[in-house]
């Protein structure tokens, strides 16, 4: 159960990182993709809260 859930979470993180890197012309750079995906998630939350 726990291993299956962890695997699903890790696969989702990989896909989010890969897609974000590809979107900004850095396909294959998972570190940049993870940073971009994290930034977009925080920015979306801030906008939803009316912070910016």
CHARMM internal coordinates of N, CA and C (Angstrom, degrees):
IC EDIT
DIST 1 N 1 CA 1.4578
DIST 1 CA 1 C 1.5335
ANGL 1 N 1 CA 1 C 110.88
DIST 1 C 2 N 1.3177
ANGL 1 CA 1 C 2 N 117.06
DIHE 1 N 1 CA 1 C 2 N -55.12
DIST 2 N 2 CA 1.4652
ANGL 1 C 2 N 2 CA 121.09
DIHE 1 CA 1 C 2 N 2 CA -178.24
DIST 2 CA 2 C 1.5268
ANGL 2 N 2 CA 2 C 110.70
DIHE 1 C 2 N 2 CA 2 C -65.47
DIST 2 C 3 N 1.3194
ANGL 2 CA 2 C 3 N 117.33
DIHE 2 N 2 CA 2 C 3 N -44.03
DIST 3 N 3 CA 1.4684
ANGL 2 C 3 N 3 CA 120.68
DIHE 2 CA 2 C 3 N 3 CA 179.78
DIST 3 CA 3 C 1.5174
ANGL 3 N 3 CA 3 C 111.39
DIHE 2 C 3 N 3 CA 3 C -62.44
DIST 3 C 4 N 1.3096
ANGL 3 CA 3 C 4 N 116.99
DIHE 3 N 3 CA 3 C 4 N -39.33
DIST 4 N 4 CA 1.4631
ANGL 3 C 4 N 4 CA 121.50
DIHE 3 CA 3 C 4 N 4 CA 179.26
DIST 4 CA 4 C 1.5248
ANGL 4 N 4 CA 4 C 110.80
DIHE 3 C 4 N 4 CA 4 C -64.68
DIST 4 C 5 N 1.3248
ANGL 4 CA 4 C 5 N 115.74
DIHE 4 N 4 CA 4 C 5 N -43.36
DIST 5 N 5 CA 1.4660
ANGL 4 C 5 N 5 CA 119.77
DIHE 4 CA 4 C 5 N 5 CA 178.74
DIST 5 CA 5 C 1.5166
ANGL 5 N 5 CA 5 C 111.65
DIHE 4 C 5 N 5 CA 5 C -65.68
DIST 5 C 6 N 1.3259
ANGL 5 CA 5 C 6 N 116.10
DIHE 5 N 5 CA 5 C 6 N -42.76
DIST 6 N 6 CA 1.4617
ANGL 5 C 6 N 6 CA 120.79
DIHE 5 CA 5 C 6 N 6 CA 178.41
DIST 6 CA 6 C 1.5236
ANGL 6 N 6 CA 6 C 110.46
DIHE 5 C 6 N 6 CA 6 C -60.98
DIST 6 C 7 N 1.3228
ANGL 6 CA 6 C 7 N 116.76
DIHE 6 N 6 CA 6 C 7 N -42.88
DIST 7 N 7 CA 1.4629
ANGL 6 C 7 N 7 CA 120.47
DIHE 6 CA 6 C 7 N 7 CA 178.84
DIST 7 CA 7 C 1.5222
ANGL 7 N 7 CA 7 C 110.42
DIHE 6 C 7 N 7 CA 7 C -60.63
DIST 7 C 8 N 1.3307
ANGL 7 CA 7 C 8 N 117.66
DIHE 7 N 7 CA 7 C 8 N -44.47
DIST 8 N 8 CA 1.4650
ANGL 7 C 8 N 8 CA 121.28
DIHE 7 CA 7 C 8 N 8 CA 178.96
DIST 8 CA 8 C 1.5259
ANGL 8 N 8 CA 8 C 111.22
DIHE 7 C 8 N 8 CA 8 C -60.79
DIST 8 C 9 N 1.3309
ANGL 8 CA 8 C 9 N 116.64
DIHE 8 N 8 CA 8 C 9 N -42.42
DIST 9 N 9 CA 1.4626
ANGL 8 C 9 N 9 CA 121.19
DIHE 8 CA 8 C 9 N 9 CA 179.35
DIST 9 CA 9 C 1.5260
ANGL 9 N 9 CA 9 C 110.35
DIHE 8 C 9 N 9 CA 9 C -63.63
DIST 9 C 10 N 1.3231
ANGL 9 CA 9 C 10 N 117.17
DIHE 9 N 9 CA 9 C 10 N -44.89
DIST 10 N 10 CA 1.4640
ANGL 9 C 10 N 10 CA 121.09
DIHE 9 CA 9 C 10 N 10 CA -178.92
DIST 10 CA 10 C 1.5268
ANGL 10 N 10 CA 10 C 111.69
DIHE 9 C 10 N 10 CA 10 C -65.87
DIST 10 C 11 N 1.3225
ANGL 10 CA 10 C 11 N 117.18
DIHE 10 N 10 CA 10 C 11 N -37.96
DIST 11 N 11 CA 1.4691
ANGL 10 C 11 N 11 CA 120.83
DIHE 10 CA 10 C 11 N 11 CA 177.39
DIST 11 CA 11 C 1.5251
ANGL 11 N 11 CA 11 C 109.59
DIHE 10 C 11 N 11 CA 11 C -64.48
DIST 11 C 12 N 1.3263
ANGL 11 CA 11 C 12 N 117.10
DIHE 11 N 11 CA 11 C 12 N -41.79
DIST 12 N 12 CA 1.4644
ANGL 11 C 12 N 12 CA 121.07
DIHE 11 CA 11 C 12 N 12 CA 178.37
DIST 12 CA 12 C 1.5242
ANGL 12 N 12 CA 12 C 110.98
DIHE 11 C 12 N 12 CA 12 C -62.99
DIST 12 C 13 N 1.3269
ANGL 12 CA 12 C 13 N 117.04
DIHE 12 N 12 CA 12 C 13 N -43.71
DIST 13 N 13 CA 1.4671
ANGL 12 C 13 N 13 CA 120.98
DIHE 12 CA 12 C 13 N 13 CA 177.99
DIST 13 CA 13 C 1.5237
ANGL 13 N 13 CA 13 C 110.30
DIHE 12 C 13 N 13 CA 13 C -60.76
DIST 13 C 14 N 1.3255
ANGL 13 CA 13 C 14 N 117.09
DIHE 13 N 13 CA 13 C 14 N -43.71
DIST 14 N 14 CA 1.4601
ANGL 13 C 14 N 14 CA 120.72
DIHE 13 CA 13 C 14 N 14 CA 179.20
DIST 14 CA 14 C 1.5221
ANGL 14 N 14 CA 14 C 110.56
DIHE 13 C 14 N 14 CA 14 C -59.96
DIST 14 C 15 N 1.3313
ANGL 14 CA 14 C 15 N 116.80
DIHE 14 N 14 CA 14 C 15 N -48.65
DIST 15 N 15 CA 1.4654
ANGL 14 C 15 N 15 CA 119.99
DIHE 14 CA 14 C 15 N 15 CA -177.67
DIST 15 CA 15 C 1.5292
ANGL 15 N 15 CA 15 C 111.53
DIHE 14 C 15 N 15 CA 15 C -64.64
DIST 15 C 16 N 1.3245
ANGL 15 CA 15 C 16 N 117.24
DIHE 15 N 15 CA 15 C 16 N -41.20
DIST 16 N 16 CA 1.4655
ANGL 15 C 16 N 16 CA 120.17
DIHE 15 CA 15 C 16 N 16 CA 177.94
DIST 16 CA 16 C 1.5251
ANGL 16 N 16 CA 16 C 111.09
DIHE 15 C 16 N 16 CA 16 C -62.67
DIST 16 C 17 N 1.3177
ANGL 16 CA 16 C 17 N 116.83
DIHE 16 N 16 CA 16 C 17 N -42.58
DIST 17 N 17 CA 1.4655
ANGL 16 C 17 N 17 CA 121.28
DIHE 16 CA 16 C 17 N 17 CA 179.75
DIST 17 CA 17 C 1.5218
ANGL 17 N 17 CA 17 C 111.06
DIHE 16 C 17 N 17 CA 17 C -66.42
DIST 17 C 18 N 1.3107
ANGL 17 CA 17 C 18 N 116.33
DIHE 17 N 17 CA 17 C 18 N -45.87
DIST 18 N 18 CA 1.4634
ANGL 17 C 18 N 18 CA 120.86
DIHE 17 CA 17 C 18 N 18 CA -179.44
DIST 18 CA 18 C 1.5273
ANGL 18 N 18 CA 18 C 110.78
DIHE 17 C 18 N 18 CA 18 C -62.47
DIST 18 C 19 N 1.3394
ANGL 18 CA 18 C 19 N 116.55
DIHE 18 N 18 CA 18 C 19 N -46.16
DIST 19 N 19 CA 1.4659
ANGL 18 C 19 N 19 CA 120.83
DIHE 18 CA 18 C 19 N 19 CA -178.38
DIST 19 CA 19 C 1.5265
ANGL 19 N 19 CA 19 C 111.98
DIHE 18 C 19 N 19 CA 19 C -64.62
DIST 19 C 20 N 1.3323
ANGL 19 CA 19 C 20 N 117.28
DIHE 19 N 19 CA 19 C 20 N -40.61
DIST 20 N 20 CA 1.4651
ANGL 19 C 20 N 20 CA 120.45
DIHE 19 CA 19 C 20 N 20 CA 179.27
DIST 20 CA 20 C 1.5246
ANGL 20 N 20 CA 20 C 110.69
DIHE 19 C 20 N 20 CA 20 C -65.34
DIST 20 C 21 N 1.3251
ANGL 20 CA 20 C 21 N 117.37
DIHE 20 N 20 CA 20 C 21 N -42.34
DIST 21 N 21 CA 1.4663
ANGL 20 C 21 N 21 CA 120.41
DIHE 20 CA 20 C 21 N 21 CA 178.40
DIST 21 CA 21 C 1.5189
ANGL 21 N 21 CA 21 C 110.38
DIHE 20 C 21 N 21 CA 21 C -63.15
DIST 21 C 22 N 1.3074
ANGL 21 CA 21 C 22 N 117.11
DIHE 21 N 21 CA 21 C 22 N -43.44
DIST 22 N 22 CA 1.4662
ANGL 21 C 22 N 22 CA 121.26
DIHE 21 CA 21 C 22 N 22 CA 179.90
DIST 22 CA 22 C 1.5256
ANGL 22 N 22 CA 22 C 110.94
DIHE 21 C 22 N 22 CA 22 C -63.43
DIST 22 C 23 N 1.3271
ANGL 22 CA 22 C 23 N 116.73
DIHE 22 N 22 CA 22 C 23 N -40.45
DIST 23 N 23 CA 1.4666
ANGL 22 C 23 N 23 CA 122.16
DIHE 22 CA 22 C 23 N 23 CA -179.38
DIST 23 CA 23 C 1.5292
ANGL 23 N 23 CA 23 C 111.76
DIHE 22 C 23 N 23 CA 23 C -59.25
DIST 23 C 24 N 1.3306
ANGL 23 CA 23 C 24 N 116.72
DIHE 23 N 23 CA 23 C 24 N -33.54
DIST 24 N 24 CA 1.4593
ANGL 23 C 24 N 24 CA 121.01
DIHE 23 CA 23 C 24 N 24 CA -177.18
DIST 24 CA 24 C 1.5248
ANGL 24 N 24 CA 24 C 113.23
DIHE 23 C 24 N 24 CA 24 C -106.62
DIST 24 C 25 N 1.3355
ANGL 24 CA 24 C 25 N 116.71
DIHE 24 N 24 CA 24 C 25 N 23.33
DIST 25 N 25 CA 1.4555
ANGL 24 C 25 N 25 CA 121.28
DIHE 24 CA 24 C 25 N 25 CA 172.56
DIST 25 CA 25 C 1.5138
ANGL 25 N 25 CA 25 C 115.52
DIHE 24 C 25 N 25 CA 25 C 75.62
DIST 25 C 26 N 1.3248
ANGL 25 CA 25 C 26 N 117.57
DIHE 25 N 25 CA 25 C 26 N 22.91
DIST 26 N 26 CA 1.4644
ANGL 25 C 26 N 26 CA 120.70
DIHE 25 CA 25 C 26 N 26 CA 179.70
DIST 26 CA 26 C 1.5208
ANGL 26 N 26 CA 26 C 110.54
DIHE 25 C 26 N 26 CA 26 C -124.34
DIST 26 C 27 N 1.3044
ANGL 26 CA 26 C 27 N 116.03
DIHE 26 N 26 CA 26 C 27 N 42.12
DIST 27 N 27 CA 1.4660
ANGL 26 C 27 N 27 CA 121.46
DIHE 26 CA 26 C 27 N 27 CA -175.42
DIST 27 CA 27 C 1.5276
ANGL 27 N 27 CA 27 C 111.31
DIHE 26 C 27 N 27 CA 27 C -51.74
DIST 27 C 28 N 1.3181
ANGL 27 CA 27 C 28 N 115.44
DIHE 27 N 27 CA 27 C 28 N 130.22
DIST 28 N 28 CA 1.4536
ANGL 27 C 28 N 28 CA 121.17
DIHE 27 CA 27 C 28 N 28 CA 179.56
DIST 28 CA 28 C 1.5195
ANGL 28 N 28 CA 28 C 114.36
DIHE 27 C 28 N 28 CA 28 C 94.13
DIST 28 C 29 N 1.3252
ANGL 28 CA 28 C 29 N 117.88
DIHE 28 N 28 CA 28 C 29 N -15.35
DIST 29 N 29 CA 1.4633
ANGL 28 C 29 N 29 CA 121.62
DIHE 28 CA 28 C 29 N 29 CA 179.58
DIST 29 CA 29 C 1.5340
ANGL 29 N 29 CA 29 C 108.29
DIHE 28 C 29 N 29 CA 29 C -89.39
DIST 29 C 30 N 1.3279
ANGL 29 CA 29 C 30 N 115.61
DIHE 29 N 29 CA 29 C 30 N 89.65
DIST 30 N 30 CA 1.4597
ANGL 29 C 30 N 30 CA 120.21
DIHE 29 CA 29 C 30 N 30 CA -174.17
DIST 30 CA 30 C 1.5245
ANGL 30 N 30 CA 30 C 113.04
DIHE 29 C 30 N 30 CA 30 C -70.50
DIST 30 C 31 N 1.3212
ANGL 30 CA 30 C 31 N 117.89
DIHE 30 N 30 CA 30 C 31 N -28.20
DIST 31 N 31 CA 1.4694
ANGL 30 C 31 N 31 CA 120.22
DIHE 30 CA 30 C 31 N 31 CA 177.91
DIST 31 CA 31 C 1.5260
ANGL 31 N 31 CA 31 C 109.44
DIHE 30 C 31 N 31 CA 31 C -66.54
DIST 31 C 32 N 1.3238
ANGL 31 CA 31 C 32 N 116.57
DIHE 31 N 31 CA 31 C 32 N -48.74
DIST 32 N 32 CA 1.4623
ANGL 31 C 32 N 32 CA 120.14
DIHE 31 CA 31 C 32 N 32 CA 177.49
DIST 32 CA 32 C 1.5222
ANGL 32 N 32 CA 32 C 110.18
DIHE 31 C 32 N 32 CA 32 C -62.34
DIST 32 C 33 N 1.3207
ANGL 32 CA 32 C 33 N 116.76
DIHE 32 N 32 CA 32 C 33 N -42.04
DIST 33 N 33 CA 1.4616
ANGL 32 C 33 N 33 CA 120.75
DIHE 32 CA 32 C 33 N 33 CA 179.82
DIST 33 CA 33 C 1.5160
ANGL 33 N 33 CA 33 C 112.31
DIHE 32 C 33 N 33 CA 33 C -61.31
DIST 33 C 34 N 1.3257
ANGL 33 CA 33 C 34 N 117.10
DIHE 33 N 33 CA 33 C 34 N -40.83
DIST 34 N 34 CA 1.4648
ANGL 33 C 34 N 34 CA 120.72
DIHE 33 CA 33 C 34 N 34 CA 178.58
DIST 34 CA 34 C 1.5241
ANGL 34 N 34 CA 34 C 110.62
DIHE 33 C 34 N 34 CA 34 C -65.84
DIST 34 C 35 N 1.3295
ANGL 34 CA 34 C 35 N 116.40
DIHE 34 N 34 CA 34 C 35 N -40.83
DIST 35 N 35 CA 1.4655
ANGL 34 C 35 N 35 CA 120.01
DIHE 34 CA 34 C 35 N 35 CA 177.79
DIST 35 CA 35 C 1.5245
ANGL 35 N 35 CA 35 C 111.05
DIHE 34 C 35 N 35 CA 35 C -64.23
DIST 35 C 36 N 1.3185
ANGL 35 CA 35 C 36 N 116.69
DIHE 35 N 35 CA 35 C 36 N -43.77
DIST 36 N 36 CA 1.4631
ANGL 35 C 36 N 36 CA 121.09
DIHE 35 CA 35 C 36 N 36 CA 179.63
DIST 36 CA 36 C 1.5235
ANGL 36 N 36 CA 36 C 110.35
DIHE 35 C 36 N 36 CA 36 C -64.22
DIST 36 C 37 N 1.3274
ANGL 36 CA 36 C 37 N 116.92
DIHE 36 N 36 CA 36 C 37 N -47.33
DIST 37 N 37 CA 1.4661
ANGL 36 C 37 N 37 CA 121.06
DIHE 36 CA 36 C 37 N 37 CA -179.15
DIST 37 CA 37 C 1.5312
ANGL 37 N 37 CA 37 C 110.58
DIHE 36 C 37 N 37 CA 37 C -60.66
DIST 37 C 38 N 1.3217
ANGL 37 CA 37 C 38 N 116.81
DIHE 37 N 37 CA 37 C 38 N -41.83
DIST 38 N 38 CA 1.4622
ANGL 37 C 38 N 38 CA 120.62
DIHE 37 CA 37 C 38 N 38 CA 177.93
DIST 38 CA 38 C 1.5175
ANGL 38 N 38 CA 38 C 111.76
DIHE 37 C 38 N 38 CA 38 C -64.55
DIST 38 C 39 N 1.3218
ANGL 38 CA 38 C 39 N 116.84
DIHE 38 N 38 CA 38 C 39 N -43.21
DIST 39 N 39 CA 1.4601
ANGL 38 C 39 N 39 CA 121.09
DIHE 38 CA 38 C 39 N 39 CA 178.63
DIST 39 CA 39 C 1.5174
ANGL 39 N 39 CA 39 C 110.48
DIHE 38 C 39 N 39 CA 39 C -61.96
DIST 39 C 40 N 1.3376
ANGL 39 CA 39 C 40 N 117.04
DIHE 39 N 39 CA 39 C 40 N -45.37
DIST 40 N 40 CA 1.4661
ANGL 39 C 40 N 40 CA 120.43
DIHE 39 CA 39 C 40 N 40 CA -180.00
DIST 40 CA 40 C 1.5268
ANGL 40 N 40 CA 40 C 111.25
DIHE 39 C 40 N 40 CA 40 C -61.84
DIST 40 C 41 N 1.3154
ANGL 40 CA 40 C 41 N 117.11
DIHE 40 N 40 CA 40 C 41 N -38.93
DIST 41 N 41 CA 1.4666
ANGL 40 C 41 N 41 CA 121.08
DIHE 40 CA 40 C 41 N 41 CA 179.86
DIST 41 CA 41 C 1.5321
ANGL 41 N 41 CA 41 C 110.68
DIHE 40 C 41 N 41 CA 41 C -64.31
DIST 41 C 42 N 1.3281
ANGL 41 CA 41 C 42 N 116.70
DIHE 41 N 41 CA 41 C 42 N -44.69
DIST 42 N 42 CA 1.4659
ANGL 41 C 42 N 42 CA 121.12
DIHE 41 CA 41 C 42 N 42 CA 178.31
DIST 42 CA 42 C 1.5238
ANGL 42 N 42 CA 42 C 110.66
DIHE 41 C 42 N 42 CA 42 C -66.28
DIST 42 C 43 N 1.3300
ANGL 42 CA 42 C 43 N 117.33
DIHE 42 N 42 CA 42 C 43 N -43.82
DIST 43 N 43 CA 1.4630
ANGL 42 C 43 N 43 CA 121.30
DIHE 42 CA 42 C 43 N 43 CA 179.98
DIST 43 CA 43 C 1.5255
ANGL 43 N 43 CA 43 C 110.93
DIHE 42 C 43 N 43 CA 43 C -61.33
DIST 43 C 44 N 1.3230
ANGL 43 CA 43 C 44 N 117.29
DIHE 43 N 43 CA 43 C 44 N -43.10
DIST 44 N 44 CA 1.4674
ANGL 43 C 44 N 44 CA 120.95
DIHE 43 CA 43 C 44 N 44 CA 178.55
DIST 44 CA 44 C 1.5298
ANGL 44 N 44 CA 44 C 111.05
DIHE 43 C 44 N 44 CA 44 C -62.48
DIST 44 C 45 N 1.3241
ANGL 44 CA 44 C 45 N 116.97
DIHE 44 N 44 CA 44 C 45 N -40.81
DIST 45 N 45 CA 1.4678
ANGL 44 C 45 N 45 CA 120.94
DIHE 44 CA 44 C 45 N 45 CA 178.94
DIST 45 CA 45 C 1.5249
ANGL 45 N 45 CA 45 C 110.85
DIHE 44 C 45 N 45 CA 45 C -65.55
DIST 45 C 46 N 1.3347
ANGL 45 CA 45 C 46 N 116.87
DIHE 45 N 45 CA 45 C 46 N -40.95
DIST 46 N 46 CA 1.4622
ANGL 45 C 46 N 46 CA 120.44
DIHE 45 CA 45 C 46 N 46 CA 179.17
DIST 46 CA 46 C 1.5216
ANGL 46 N 46 CA 46 C 111.09
DIHE 45 C 46 N 46 CA 46 C -65.25
DIST 46 C 47 N 1.3172
ANGL 46 CA 46 C 47 N 116.67
DIHE 46 N 46 CA 46 C 47 N -42.00
DIST 47 N 47 CA 1.4631
ANGL 46 C 47 N 47 CA 120.67
DIHE 46 CA 46 C 47 N 47 CA 178.28
DIST 47 CA 47 C 1.5252
ANGL 47 N 47 CA 47 C 110.09
DIHE 46 C 47 N 47 CA 47 C -63.67
DIST 47 C 48 N 1.3315
ANGL 47 CA 47 C 48 N 117.06
DIHE 47 N 47 CA 47 C 48 N -42.23
DIST 48 N 48 CA 1.4626
ANGL 47 C 48 N 48 CA 121.32
DIHE 47 CA 47 C 48 N 48 CA 179.44
DIST 48 CA 48 C 1.5285
ANGL 48 N 48 CA 48 C 111.44
DIHE 47 C 48 N 48 CA 48 C -62.42
DIST 48 C 49 N 1.3272
ANGL 48 CA 48 C 49 N 117.15
DIHE 48 N 48 CA 48 C 49 N -31.74
DIST 49 N 49 CA 1.4616
ANGL 48 C 49 N 49 CA 121.73
DIHE 48 CA 48 C 49 N 49 CA 179.55
DIST 49 CA 49 C 1.5319
ANGL 49 N 49 CA 49 C 112.31
DIHE 48 C 49 N 49 CA 49 C -86.06
DIST 49 C 50 N 1.3288
ANGL 49 CA 49 C 50 N 116.76
DIHE 49 N 49 CA 49 C 50 N -5.64
DIST 50 N 50 CA 1.4554
ANGL 49 C 50 N 50 CA 120.79
DIHE 49 CA 49 C 50 N 50 CA 179.49
DIST 50 CA 50 C 1.5150
ANGL 50 N 50 CA 50 C 113.84
DIHE 49 C 50 N 50 CA 50 C 78.86
DIST 50 C 51 N 1.3307
ANGL 50 CA 50 C 51 N 116.90
DIHE 50 N 50 CA 50 C 51 N 19.59
DIST 51 N 51 CA 1.4631
ANGL 50 C 51 N 51 CA 120.93
DIHE 50 CA 50 C 51 N 51 CA -179.01
DIST 51 CA 51 C 1.5230
ANGL 51 N 51 CA 51 C 110.95
DIHE 50 C 51 N 51 CA 51 C -72.58
DIST 51 C 52 N 1.3117
ANGL 51 CA 51 C 52 N 116.75
DIHE 51 N 51 CA 51 C 52 N -35.45
DIST 52 N 52 CA 1.4670
ANGL 51 C 52 N 52 CA 119.42
DIHE 51 CA 51 C 52 N 52 CA 179.71
DIST 52 CA 52 C 1.5025
ANGL 52 N 52 CA 52 C 110.93
DIHE 51 C 52 N 52 CA 52 C -138.86
END
COOR INIT
IC SEED 1 N 1 CA 1 C
IC BUILD
